[in-house]
Amino acid sequence: MKSRFTLYVTGLFFSWVVPQNLYAQQQECEALIAVSYVSPHFTAAQRLRQQQLNSELLKALAQGSAVNIKLEQVGSADVLTEARSGRVDLVVGVRAEPEPDPQLNYIAPAYLQTIYRLWVRTAEYTTVEKWPELRGLRGVHVAELEQMPDFDRQAQLQYWPLRKLASLEEATYQVIEGQADYILAEQQTMQKYLQAHDLLRRFEALEPPVVVKKRFLAIAKDSVCNTAAMRKRLSKALASAYSHG
């Protein structure tokens, strides 16, 4: 009899405590606090553009998920520290490579892809399963090679001639004039430049890409807002924003 009474009292206790705990968590998670991460390797123009993209994405997420999201301005050196500690809930702009951060849950899908390719004169080279044999071919680039460590390492080991130029205008001119054989450039930037200067017919990109970099929204594992339901809600809103972006 005593045992049944103990179970009864225990049941009453948990029936009161669990809803109270859930209510407390809901109260603590009235809004998601977000920070924006921008790569330290970016130029000033790239950093500004990335901040704008991150801000626009968070606005779309807030609208699509019906969740109040507040963007906090945090120094770039402190963004990941704040997110990992759980003092902020969301960080937008992080990468999952080379290894995912163990203190973050990444929300799929990636909201941004940056693709670097090799661009050559149209119909001059065939597509290959691996990077083309570049020995003896003269390459030019505008992008920073530290963003492509595998390619940079391969270029040094194989002694591929590769020169950095100041602009895409100079790079495309040298390839067209035969002073260089290929350009290493970011896909979207290169396509916009070629289209603006009526050069799309003069260039083609080789497969596969040199590197594909993905940017993610992530939620801190220590955030009180990090629940399966919240992650699903954000993922659904992210997929919707991504498909319309």
Order of alpha helices (4+ residues) and beta strands (2+ residues): alpha-beta-alpha-beta-alpha-beta-beta-beta-alpha-beta-alpha-beta-alpha-beta-beta-alpha
